[in-house]
């Protein structure tokens, strides 16, 4: 069993938070991707990758509506490269992120199409 913790994306605090999480023995660190609640998750994850060696790093979760699949793939691939393979992509339909924009989450067919494009 692995234990991960979730927090907000913060360019100013990502490195320090990641070091604290790793020192405390957590297995991984997830950051939310909600454009109205926190900073860019991929910036935070990249910064965290530069100061840690063991913990997994991922989104908890990104969504399939506000980010194009190609942009998501590039961003998480960059974090994966910087972290030497420790990145994971948590992805969802965008419930809370879209609610703050007054929009509905992705419909299932749209979400499935996004996942196919993401894998290309």
C-alpha positions in Angstrom: 0.0 0.0 0.0 1.2 3.5 -0.8 0.2 6.7 1.0 0.0 9.9 -1.0 -1.0 13.4 0.1 -2.9 16.0 -1.8 -2.4 19.8 -1.7 -2.7 22.9 -3.8 -0.3 23.8 -6.6 1.9 26.6 -5.5 5.0 27.7 -7.4 6.4 29.4 -4.3 5.8 26.6 -1.9 6.1 23.4 -4.1 9.8 22.7 -3.5 9.6 23.1 0.3 6.4 21.2 0.6 7.8 18.3 -1.5 10.9 18.1 0.6 8.8 18.0 3.8 6.5 15.3 2.3 9.5 13.2 1.2 11.2 13.6 4.6 8.0 12.6 6.4 7.9 9.3 4.6 5.0 9.8 2.2 5.0 7.8 -1.0 3.8 10.6 -3.2 2.5 14.1 -3.6 -0.6 15.1 -5.7 -1.5 18.7 -6.5 -5.0 19.8 -7.6 -5.6 21.3 -11.1 -8.3 23.8 -10.5 -7.5 27.1 -12.2 -9.6 29.1 -9.8 -8.2 27.6 -6.6 -4.5 27.2 -7.1 -1.5 27.7 -9.4 -0.4 25.6 -12.3 0.0 22.0 -11.2 2.7 21.1 -13.7 4.9 24.0 -12.6 4.6 22.9 -9.0 5.3 19.3 -9.9 8.4 20.2 -11.9 9.7 22.3 -9.1 9.0 19.4 -6.6 10.9 17.0 -8.9 14.0 19.0 -8.8 14.4 18.8 -5.0 13.2 15.2 -4.4 14.4 11.8 -5.3 11.9 9.2 -4.1 8.3 10.4 -4.0 5.8 10.1 -6.8 4.4 13.3 -8.3 1.1 13.8 -9.9 -2.1 15.6 -10.5 -5.0 15.0 -8.2 -6.7 15.5 -10.6 -6.5 17.4 -13.9 -9.6 17.6 -16.2 -10.4 16.9 -19.8 -12.1 20.2 -20.6 -9.9 23.1 -19.8 -6.6 21.5 -21.0 -6.2 20.2 -24.5 -5.0 16.6 -24.6 -1.8 17.5 -26.3 -0.9 20.1 -23.7 -1.7 17.7 -20.9 0.4 15.0 -22.4 3.4 17.3 -22.9 3.1 18.7 -19.4 3.0 15.4 -17.6 5.7 13.9 -19.9 8.0 16.9 -18.9 7.4 16.2 -15.2 8.0 12.5 -15.8 11.3 13.3 -17.5 12.5 15.8 -14.8 11.5 13.3 -12.1 13.2 10.3 -13.7 9.9 8.4 -14.1 8.1 9.4 -10.9 5.1 11.2 -12.5 1.5 10.0 -12.6 -1.5 11.6 -14.2 -4.7 11.7 -12.3 -7.5 12.8 -14.6 -11.2 13.3 -14.3 -14.2 14.9 -15.9 -13.6 18.3 -14.3 -16.3 18.5 -11.7 -15.0 21.1 -9.2 -12.7 23.0 -11.7 -15.6 23.4 -14.1 -18.1 24.3 -11.4 -16.1 27.4 -10.6 -16.5 28.4 -14.3 -20.2 27.7 -14.3 -19.7 24.7 -16.6 -20.7 21.1 -16.4 -18.2 18.2 -16.2 -17.3 16.4 -19.4 -19.9 13.9 -20.7 -18.7 10.3 -20.7 -18.3 10.2 -24.5 -16.2 13.4 -24.5 -14.1 12.1 -21.6 -13.4 8.8 -23.4 -12.4 10.6 -26.6 -10.1 12.8 -24.6 -8.4 9.8 -23.1 -7.9 8.2 -26.5 -6.3 11.5 -27.7 -4.1 11.7 -24.6 -2.7 8.2 -25.3 -1.7 9.0 -28.9 
